[in-house]
Amino acid sequence: MLLIAAGFVAIGAFLLHDPKQNAAISCLITTFFGAAIPIFAWRLIRPDILTLAPDGASWRSTFGTAC
């Protein structure tokens, strides 16, 4: 997903240089997917962990732990 977001950022950057394209849409694409890059990179560093035990399941993610 990180590579897909980086690809869309590259597409948005190339569209910014095209005079026939709407600059607002290009900026929106670049900003939206550019904001996703740090999130996907962080998820590569700290992935979610699912722990299955006899007493139950526990899912640890970036935002907290669910039981």
Phi, psi and omega per residue, in radians:
M1 nan -0.537 3.093
L2 -1.101 -0.750 3.137
L3 -1.182 -0.613 3.097
I4 -1.139 -0.777 3.119
A5 -1.105 -0.722 3.111
A6 -1.131 -0.627 3.083
G7 -1.126 -0.725 3.106
F8 -1.178 -0.592 3.062
V9 -1.120 -0.733 3.113
A10 -1.124 -0.725 3.100
I11 -1.084 -0.775 3.113
G12 -1.092 -0.648 3.114
A13 -1.178 -0.700 3.099
F14 -1.175 -0.616 3.122
L15 -1.195 -0.459 3.095
L16 -1.111 -0.497 -3.105
H17 -1.550 -0.082 3.131
D18 -1.588 2.019 -3.085
P19 -1.193 -0.314 -3.138
K20 -1.423 -0.293 -3.097
Q21 -1.590 2.684 3.095
N22 -1.294 2.152 -3.077
A23 -1.191 -0.524 -3.124
A24 -1.154 -0.706 3.127
I25 -1.177 -0.711 3.118
S26 -1.097 -0.731 3.105
C27 -1.156 -0.663 3.114
L28 -1.123 -0.780 3.115
I29 -1.071 -0.837 -3.101
T30 -1.120 -0.724 -3.123
T31 -1.204 -0.795 -3.094
F32 -1.101 -0.897 -3.105
F33 -1.334 -0.450 3.041
G34 -1.166 -0.577 3.086
A35 -1.263 -0.424 3.138
A36 -1.370 -0.410 -3.084
I37 -1.041 -0.853 3.118
P38 -1.098 -0.575 3.127
I39 -1.154 -0.817 3.135
F40 -1.179 -0.623 3.098
A41 -1.146 -0.708 3.113
W42 -1.112 -0.647 3.134
R43 -1.216 -0.391 3.007
L44 -1.283 -0.610 -3.134
I45 -1.318 -0.792 3.137
R46 -2.166 1.485 -3.136
P47 -1.284 2.850 3.045
D48 -1.169 2.598 3.133
I49 -2.219 2.175 3.066
L50 -1.835 2.126 3.142
T51 -1.983 2.125 3.097
L52 -1.862 2.157 -3.135
A53 -2.312 2.882 3.120
P54 -1.054 -0.490 -3.122
D55 -1.574 -0.001 3.089
G56 2.540 -3.111 -3.140
A57 -1.923 2.554 3.120
S58 -2.362 2.327 -3.129
W59 -2.118 2.008 3.138
R60 -1.794 2.173 3.105
S61 -2.235 -3.076 3.127
T62 -1.068 -0.574 -3.040
F63 -1.615 -0.093 3.109
G64 2.557 -2.944 -3.110
T65 -2.033 2.321 3.080
A66 -1.975 2.448 -3.129
C67 -1.874 nan nan
